[in-house]
């Protein structure tokens, strides 16, 4: 076994370790032991010793988002480095990996990086490896080696005659530069180019749109990089593709069948350019028609495949990995409680909020019958579908006969089968469900959630043999007193009560049956308790049921609104804002009018008051002036008149002085 000491620790640089593929390559390498791929053929005991004692890769790299949470696998992260600072960082690393598959603006930096390293080659303290991760688009326009047989795949031997897509000529130039500079002094600087096909796995990248709206080659690239570092192969150009011959349509159909109904829609490529959710570069990748084969990787490197046969054959693994990575996990809720407590109303609101599927017994039965009828009406019997249609016809006949025999109800075995089939549907398994008021008993729960791969016996010891796919994650028991429930039922209109089977006799019987089932030695709540899925009790008389459930379950685990819903929500908010502004404007105008009317009224009242005050003052002055006027007329005015008459007769030079002298001489008070 090779012996790797502490000095064999390798420092690996990657650009943009917070982006899709770079992130997972870095994360994978951080968990690997230096030289591990060389020893993959050794005994497990030796490999365990290597893993426990060998040195691991130290990961450093740049990040595009400074505010993002630091990657746990990274020893150091850099943001917005100058070229001098970046070169100093690269000089301290043993391996430099530049990924130009995701962002075109990295091409210039990658070109500069290999050139700068090459110029400093004499100052290397130890040999360095430069690995460029490029794109299959540098081969997009390459013609087949044999025009008469276009199905012959292209291999690494054809890389010199490859022809890039016009938009990816810079990628090709960078590839050539990396290979060229690696030939000058191989003992100091080894360079490699790894060209990958469409990357998938670990949450997806280009296929994310299709995973999202129908609602692992990346690992291979990880190991290619690891092997190049450990083996330093003589070949310097590699094509990293799986063995599949899947078309784009095959892949989309596989995604649709796994995550949805299986139906797909075709539309012209020109129409796709208007889509905000898929970029022009993505469309270029998806429109490439190349058949390539990875020869050197298989023959010269020690690789383990995760999805060698491609995404279609491994779609279940890819989908599960996708959901785990992006935390798009189904939310499975079971609502239990007495009749009329509000289970269905709460279930509808929860389904709308979390985008889940409502599993109500009566609705699910009606849906099943309707599906069977539509299947039989919409298909003619052929040799291919005869068996399916015969089975559907027999099932429909059985269900309808059973309903006739039971006054419109189904036997428990049929109900159980239909509900279980619904919970097992792709929609419920992928997105989640709200199970409304079912199961009602311990026995029903045990039969509904049992694992079909295990034999279930009627003993408590087999309670753990449940299906993890079907079992609810959250169980809520909605509680209320009998009086509260009866009062709620009495407040219902007669036609609604009859439709819901909440007439007085029916409701009393249903409530009694519920209380009796809950009082049994082993109730449905006990079943979940045994599984340690402890039901949470909610008092529906005093609390907002849905708000309490949402608080317990947490935020939705989905993408949120679709682009159409986002646009609709935006328009709705804009309309609400417009209506609000319009309402505010109307209210403002009304308020202004009221203020003006009020001011006008106040002014009129003020004017009236002022007029009244002036009138009163005038009357008061008039009243007070009467004695004075009488006095003047009796004692003053006769003398003044006589003085004026004398003044007219005498005609003095100063009439005023004459009159004043006259009044002084004839003052009666003297």
PyMOL commands that set and color helices and strands:
alter all, ss='L'
color gray80, all
select helices_A, chain A and resi 6-8+20-30+36-39+44-53+83-91+106-119+121-123+136-139+156-161+166-181+208-213+217-231+248-259+269-272+280-286+296-300+315-325+343-354+361-378+386-405+412-423+426-431+442-448+460-464+482-490+494-499+504-518+524-530+545-553+563-650+655-665
alter helices_A, ss='H'
color red, helices_A
select strands_A, chain A and resi 11-14+58-62+74-78+95-99+128-135+189-196+237-240+331-337+357-360+432-436+474-479+536-539
alter strands_A, ss='S'
color yellow, strands_A
deselect
rebuild
show_as cartoon
